[in-house]
């Protein structure tokens, strides 16, 4: 009995001082996600398609993929995506009082906005510290419907940030999963700005 009491006496203080997992410690997963994403600011990384549709994504398959965490503010981060020489795409993440928002800023080569731009989604739950999902928002549903892209009204985009491992961007819906992964273990030379963002 004395030996049992001594073990409790020794182990209890250790349990009190050891760090708890983030979920138990009460940290906000979106705060941790934003901090991890912000830590990449200024870095550029090469990527590869790991899930795709051979027909829908045919234009991406032969191209070199890269991304650049180019512009960071406390509540806004811009990440251009480059598909070969095509610099039309920029992911724009915004931190709001009610969660995180992802928008796709699409530009033409002259810098003007594409007709299909500023679509995206908004988080509906706290997500995880390494992964946030963005179900399609009402603006985007209307834009897709008007453009004859009714299949896209089910879109859910996601972004993963695992420092020391990878950054991933994905799109899911019924019958569709696009996923691009970027290696965070190696940086590449800073690319030219995305179109319209000189």
N, C-alpha and C positions, 0 to 999 in steps of 0.2 A: 504493500500500500504506500509506504513512504517513497519507494522508488518511482511509482506512478505519479505521485504528487510532484516530485522533483522534475520529472519529465515535463509536466504541464507548466511548471514554473519557468523552465528554461525555454520551452517552445513558444509560449504565449507572447512574450515581448518581441521575439523575432517575427511572428505573424503580424504584429502591429506596425513594425517598421519596414517590412518588405513592400516594394511598390505593387499596387494592385493593377490588374489589366485595365485598360482605358475605360471599358464599358462599366466596370465596377467602380472605378474612381470617379465616374460622373462627368468625364470630359465630353465635349461636343464633337461628334465625328466630322461634322462639316468644318469646324475650326481646324482640326488636325489635317483634314484633306486640303484645305486652303493653304495651310502652312507648308505642307509637303509640295504643293504645286508652286507656291511662291519661291521655294528654295531652288527651283529650276530656272528662275528668271535669268535671261541672257544666254542660256544654253541652247544649242541646236543638236539634234540627234537623228540618225538614220533609222528608217523603219522598214517593215515588211508586212505584207498581207498574210494573215494566218487563217482567216475565214473570209470567203468571198463567193460570189456567183460568177461563173466564167463568162456568162453573157452580159449581165448588168455591169460588171466591173472590168470588162475587157480592156477598156482604155487605161486602167491602172496597172494591169499585169506586167507589161514590159517596161514600166517606168521605175526610176529611182524615187523612193519616197523619203521625205524628211520633214521635220517640224522644228520650229524655233519659238521658244517662250520669249517673245520679243519685248512686250510692254507690260509692266506690272504696276498696279496701284493697290491701295488698301482694299478696294472693293471692285476691281476690274482687272482682268488679265486677258491679253490678246496673244493667240498662238497661231501664226500662219502655218498652213499645211502646203507642202510643195509636192506636186505629182509631176515629175520630170521638170520641164520648163514652164509648166502651168502654175502660176502664182496667184490664182483667182480666189483661193479659199483662206479664210481666217476664222478660227474658233474664238468666240468672245464669251468669257465667263464673267458673270457679275454676281457679287455677294449682296443679297437683299435681306431685309428684316425677316422675311418669311421663307428663307432658303437660298438656294443657288439657281442661277439661270444660265443656260447654254444657248447661244445663238450662232448661226452660220452667216458670216458676212461674205457674200459672193460678189466679186467685181469683174468687170471686163478689163481687157488689157489697157484701155485708155483711162482706167481708174473709176469709171462710172459704175453704178450699181447694176448688177444683173437683175433681170425681171424676177428671178427666183432667188430671193435673198432674205436675210433676217428671220429665217425659220428656226425653230428649235423647241426647247421645252424647259420645264421648271421642276425642281425636286418636289416630291410629295411626302417624303419621310426623311429622317436624319441620315439615312444611308450608312456607309461605313467610312472609317478614316482613310481607307485606300481606294474606295469606289463610290461614285455618285451616279445615279441614274436620273434621266431627264425625259419624262413622258411628254409627248407632243402637246403643245399649248393650242389654245383656240385660234390665235392669229395664224398659226402654221396650218391648222386644219383647213381654214378658209382659203389660204394661199394654195395649198395642195389641191383642194377641190376645184378652185378656179383654173388651175393649170392642168387639170385632167389627171392628177396623180393621186387618185383616191386610195390606192394601196398604202400611201405614205401617212394617211391619217391615223394609223396605228403605231407609228414610229415611237420607239424608246431608244434614246441615245445614252451612252454611258462613257465615263472617263475613269480610268484607273491610274493611280500614281503610287508606285512602290519604289521608293528611293533605293538606289543600288541595284535595281532590277530592271523595271520597265515602266513606260508610260503607254497606255493603250486607249484607243478611241474605238467605240463600237456603235453599231446600229442594229437593233433587232425589231422584228415584227413577224407575223405569221409567215413562214416560208422564207425568211430572209435573215441572214446574220453576216454583217460585215464587221471585221475586226482588224485593226492595224496596230502593231506593236512596235515601239521604239526602244532601242537599247540605251538605258541610262548609264551603262558602264563606260561608254565612249562618247565623246563629243565630236562634232564635225565643225568645219569652218562656218562662220556666220554667213548665212545666205543673204541674197538681196531682199529688200522689203517685198511684201506682198503687193500686188497691184492696188493702187489707190491709197497706200499707206507709206508713202515716201517720207 
